[in-house]
């Protein structure tokens, strides 16, 4: 009796995993847009005066509904997804969120010092966040990615600060994982992945996609043991996992927008998607805007030749694009301009300073560094993929942006984060080529093996990132995995760490907080962690 029962269970397991879920393409797109749109109503209702917030919210929701109903015409086809696909994508999303230190359940990178403090203050303080220790100061940062987990954690405030903050860490881990799951789901659908093995390859190639930083590290003779190989020259193109581990709040929304952009021939919702990207990640949104500008320029020229310019502009200004753009961009731009680092970045350059591209022509050492950088980071991949994408406008826009960005050095954050969408596009192009079974020419296999070799060398970078965290996990006690040395910006001894990039000391005098924002209620410093 028992043996027969166990046999039935073992037979049922494969049957369960082979079952398929019927889902429409529209549903997947709706999930992506829901994640991108979820935080903006929270921002409006908690940061902006109701007399302005309610009309903007109505306009935003109206634009989303127009976007939703337009998907019915473009994505009506049905999809069949095996349950095993869903389980693998959920497991991968949770695994890489955990390895990246989300919530501090695995050793975190040093940038989490500030991000944990930001999450804590969003949970414990009224919105918009103000600090009693620094009159007139406000928390000003692109923190929309944290708003949903922080709002959920506020429900635990009756149980005390510790319970609420711990709940916030758990919600942040689940929130990030849900975004990663949607990224993988969209990518697998776009690339028409049919087998579990190819889905596994997609996940591995995507999360371990990187330039060959170890070669640059070796050429520069940097012999010091390091857990971060990408600083081998003056510029950095961060690997996919590095982006997730260090700047997840910018990278993950940008990746999701890239997946929505990928199938360009079917959708013209670029303006709406770009606006939603700017809501979370202004730097990657600049990179995405550059790609869109190139794409639209090519299409405008083609429309002019075919005498279809009015049709071109009609497509751009349809399906909620204008409503979403108007509701998001003005208010968020005014909010971001309150950040002190914007003023520092926009300040005049020192007298006699040349633009980076001019310096490249005058300085042979700098030119050599630039050429070695593009060769090591992405040029080999672009050359190997060119034959498959020689008629793909996005491919040319991505390649052009990656070539040009190092010539316009405008600060560390700008130069590292603007390329995030372009690098994600390149990763998707790579996955598509490697999982494709079409080998039209004899040398296609040679290209494939060369690309695999480049990816294996590049994978050293994320392996070192993960390996460094594993080393710390073995060396450091579990309670110290979460970097909480700052913990909050509301103390006199810690508020200085937030100056400029997170805490704006005179934000109350800026246009957004003087005329648009709700009154802020400064809270006293916590007595203890």
N, C-alpha and C positions, 0 to 999 in steps of 0.2 A: 504493500500500500504506500509506504513512505518513498520507496525507490521510484515507483511509478509517478508519484506526485512531484518528486524532484526532477524527473525527466520531463514532465509537462512544463515545469517552470523554465527549464533550460531551453526547451523548444519555443516557448512563448517569447523569450527575450529577443532572439533575432527577428521574430515576426514583428514585435513592437518597434524595434529600431528601423525596420524596413518600411514601416507605414509612412504614408505621405500626407502632408497637410496642404490643402488647397488654399491658396492665398493669391490675391490679385496684386499686380504690380503697383496699382494705385494705393493699396493698403501699406505697402512697404514705404512708398514715397511719403504717405501721410504720417507714418511713424517718424520718419526723418525730420519732416517739417514740424511735427509736434515737439520733438526734442529741441530743435532750434528756436521755437517760438515760446517755449514754456516760461522762461524767466522774464521776458519783457513785461507782461502784465504785472508781475510781482514788482518789478522795478518802478513802473509807472505809478502804481497804487500806493507804494510805500515811500517813494522819493520825490514825487512831483505833486504839486497842488492839484486838488481834485478838479478845479475849474478848467485845468489844462489836461490833466491825466485822462479824464473820462472821454473827451472828444478824440484824443490820440488813441486811446484804447479801442474806441468804436471804429476808427479808421483802420487800425491795425487788424482787428478781427474781421472787418469787412474785406480787407485785402486777402486775408488768409482763406476766407470762404470762396472768394473768386478764384484763388489759386487751387483750392481743393476741387471745385467743380470743373475747372479746366483740365484736371488730371483725368477725368472720366473719358474724355475724348482721346487723349494721348496714350493712356496706359490701361486699357480695358482688358488686356489679355490676362489669363489666369496662369498661375505658377503652381507647380507641385514640388514641395520641399520635403525630403525625407526627414523623419524625426531625428535620425542620426546626425544630419547636417546641423539642425538646430542645437542639439546637445553639444556637438563639437565647437560650434561658434560661441555658445554661452560659456563653456569651459575655458576656451582660449581668452575670451574677454575678461573673465574673472582672474585667470592666471596672470596675464600680463598687467592688469591693473594692480594686482597684489605685488608682483615683482617690481613694479615701478614705485612702490611705496605708498600707494593710495591709502589714506587713513592711518598710516604708520604701523601696519601689521607686518611689515617687512622693512628693513633699513631704508631710510629715505636719503635723498640727495640734499645738499646744503640749502637749496632754494626753498625747501619746505619749512625752514626756520620762519620765513616771512609768511608763507602760505598757510601754515597752521595757525599763526597768530591772526591772520586775516579771517580764517574760518571761525575761530573762537570769538572774535569781536562781532562778526555778523550774527552769531548765535546769541550772544549775551547782551548786546547793545541794541537800542532802538535804531531804526533806519530812518533817514541817513545817519551814519555813525559819526558822532562828534566826541571829542576828548576834553574832559574837564582840566586835565593837566596842561593843556595847550589851548587856551581860549581862541576861538575862531578857526580851529583846525577841523578838517573833515577827512574821512577815509575816502580817497579818490583813486580808483584803480579799475581795470576791466575785470571786475569780479562777478559778472553775471553768471558765470558757470557755477559759482558757489551758492547762488540765491536759493535754488530749490532744495538742496540738502540742508542749508542753514534754516530755511523756513520750516522744514519737517522736524529738525532738531529742536526748534523753539517749543514744540509741543511737549517736550520733556523737561522744560524749565521748572515746573512744579516739583520735580524730583531732585532739583539741585543742579548746580553748575557742572559738576563732574559728569552726571548722567546725561545732561544735554549735550555736552561737548563730545562724549564718547559716542552718543547716538549720531552726532554730526559726522564723525569719522566713518562710521558704518554706512551711513547714507551716501557719503561722498564716494566710497568704494563701489557701492551698488550703482550710483548715478553714472560714474565714469564707465563702469562695465556695460551699462545699457547703451551708452553711446558707441563703445567699441563693438558691441554685438551688432548694432545697426550699420556701422561702417562695413563690417565683414559681410553682413547679409546683402547690402547693396552691391558690394564689390563682387560677390559670388554670382549675383543675378546679372550684373552688367557683363561679366566675363563668361556667362553661361557655363558655370562649373557643373559637371554632371556626375562626378564620382567623389567618394569620400577621400580618396587618396589625393586628388587634385585640390580639394578644399584644404586638406592638410598642408599641401605645398604652398597654396595661396597664403595661409596663415604664417608659415615659417618664412617665406620670402618677404612678405610685407613687414613683419616685425623685426626682421634681421637685415633689412635693407639699409645699406650705408655705403659711403665712399671708402676708399682704401686708406684710411687714416693711419694705419699701422706703418705703411710705406713712408708716408710723410714724416711720421714720428721717428722712424729709423733713419731717413735721410738727414733729418735735422740733428741726429745724434743725441736725442733726448733719452738718456739712459736711466733717468730717475724713475722708480716704480710709480706708476700712475694708474688711477682707475678711470681716467677721462682722457682718451687719446686725441680728441678732436682739436685741441689747442696746439697744433704743431706749426701754425703760421698765424698771420695777423687776422685771418678771417675764418669763419667756421660754417660749414653746412652740416647741421646736426643730423644724425641718423634718426630713423623713425622711433626706435626705442628711447634714444636720448631725449627726443622731444616729449615723449610720454612721461619719462621719469622726471624731467626738469620743468617743463612748461605745458603740462597737460591741459590747462585751462585755455591755452591758445591753440595747441596742436589738434586736439580731438575735434572741436567744432570745425576747424579748417579742413580736416580729413573728410568729415561728413559732407561739407559743401563741395569738396572735390568729387566725391562719389555722385552727388546730384548733378554736377556739371559734366560728368564723363561722357554720357551719351548725348552729345550736343545736337545731333540731328533731330531728336525727338522733342526737345523742350527749349523754350525761350524764357524761362523763369530766372535768367541770370541776375537781373537787377534785384529781385526779391531775395534770392539766395545770397548774393553779395552783401546786401543790407543786413541780413541775419548773421552773416559771418562777422561783420563789423561790430555787431552787438556784443560779441564775445571776444574777438581777437582782432583789434584794429591793425596790427602789423601784418599778420597773414592776409587780412582783407586787402591791404595795399598790393601785396603780391598777386592775389587773385584778380584784383582790378586790372593790373597790368596785363595779365593773360587774357582777360575779357576784352580789354581795349584792343589788343592785337587781333583777337578773333573777330570782333565787330568791324574793325577796319578792313580786314580781308573780305568779310561778307558784304560790307557796304560797297566796296569796289565791284564785287561780283553783281550786286543788285543794280548798281549804276549801269554796268554793261548790259544787263538784261532789261533795263528800264523798269525795275521793280523797287525803286527806292521807297515809295510810300508804303509798300507791303513790308519792307524791312523795318521801318520805324513803327508800323502798326503792331508787328510782332513784339518788339521791345517793350512798348508801352501797353501791354495787355496783361491779363490774368493776375491782377493784384500788384504788379510791379510798382506802380506809382504810389498806391496807398501804403504799401509796406515801407517803401523808401522814405516817404514824407513823414511817416509816424516814427521811424527809428532814427534816421541820420541826424536831423537837427538837434534833437534833445540829447542824444548820446554824444554828439560832437561837443556840445556846450559842457556836458559833464566831464568828458575827458580833458578838455582844455583847462579845467581847474587843477589838474595835476601839475605839480611844480616841475617835474622832469620835462614837460612839454616846453615850458619857458626856457629851460636850460638848453634843450636840443635846438630850439628855434633861435637861440641867441646868435649874434654875429660871430663869424669865424675870426680867429686871431689874424692880425694884419700880416699880409704876405702869404697866407695859407693858400695852397693850390687845391683844386678838386682832385680826387684820387686818380681819375683817368688822366689828368695832366701830369700828375706825379709819375704815373707808369711810363710815360714817354720820356721823362727826364732822368728817372732813377732805374738803372739796369738791375739792381738788386731787387727792387720792388716788382719790376716786370718779370724777373725770373721767378719770384714767389707766386705771382699771379698765374703764370703759365703752368707751373708745377701744381698749383692748387686746382685749376680746372681739369688738368690731366688726371690727377689722382682722384678727384672727387666724383666726376660725372662724365667726362668727355668720352671715355671708352664705352660706357653704357649707351650714350647717345649715338655714337657711330655704329655700334652693333645693332641698335634698334631702328636705325634710319630706314632701311629697306622696307620694313613692315609699316612704317608710318610716314612715308614720303609724301602722301597726299592728306595727311592729318594736320589741320591748321593749329590745333592745340599743341601738338608735338613741337612744331616750330616755335610757337610762342613760349613754351616751357624752356626749350633749349636756349632761346634768345635771352630770356630773363636770367637764367642761371649763368650765362656768359657775362651779362652786363652788370649784375648786382655787385660783384666785387670791385668794379670800377667806381662805384659811388658809395664809398664808406661814410656812413652817417651815424656812427655809434654802434656799440656792440649789439644792443637789443634789435635795432632796425635791421642790421645786416644778418643776424642769425635767424630772425623770426619771419621776415618778409618772404624768404624762399620756401617756407613750409609747404604751401600748396604746390609749388613747382616740383619739389622733391617727392611729394605724395603722388602726383601725376606720373612721375618717372618710375616710381615703385609699381604703380598699377600697370604701366606699359610693360615693365619687365615681367611681372607676373603673367600677363596675357601672352607674351611671347613664349615663356618657358612651359606653360601648361598647354599650349597649342600643339595639336598633332599634325598640323599642316606643314610639310617640309617640301616646298615647291622646287627648290634648287639643291644640288648636292652639298654646296657649302653652307646651307642653313644649319646643318648639324655642327659644323665647325664654329659658326657664330654662337650657337647655343652652348657649346662646351666652353668657349671663351668667356661668355657671359656668366656661366656658373662659376668659373674660376675667379672672376672679378668679385662676384657676390660672396664667395667663400673667404676671400681676403678681406673684403669689407665687413663681413660678419664678425671679425675680430673685435670691432668697436663695440657693438651691443653685448657681445660675450664678455668683454672686459667690464662693461657697465654692470651687467648682472653678476659677474664673478666677484666684483668688488663688494657688492651688496651681500652676496653669500658669505664672503670673508668676514664682513662686519657682523653678520647674523651669528656666525660661529664664535666670534670674539667678544661681542658685546651682549650684555643681558637683554632679554626681550623687552623689558620696561624702558630701555633706552633707545629702542629702534625709532621711536617717534621723536623728531627734533622739536622740542618745546622749550628751548633755552630762552627764547623771547616770549612766547606764550600769548602775549597781548601787547598792543601798542598803547594801552591806556595807563601805563605806569611811567613815572618820571624817568626811571632808569632804562626803560625799553622803548619809549616813544621816539627817541632819537634814531632808532634803527629804521623807522618807517618814513623818515623825512624824505621828501622828494618823490620817491617812487610809489609810496603807499599813502602816506599822510601828508596832506597839503596844509601848511601852517596858516595860510591866509585865505583859505577857500571860501570862507563866509563873505568875503568881499568880491568874489567873482560873480559874473552875471548869472550863472545857473543857480547858485545858492541864494543870491539876493532877490531874484524875481521869479524863479520857477520852482524851487525846491520847497518841500515842507519844512517847518521849523525843526531844527535838530535839538535833541535833549541830551546834553553831555552827562555821562555817568561817572561816578567816582571810581577810583582805581580799586580792583579786587584786593581783598585782604590777603588772600593766599591762592596758590594755583589749585 
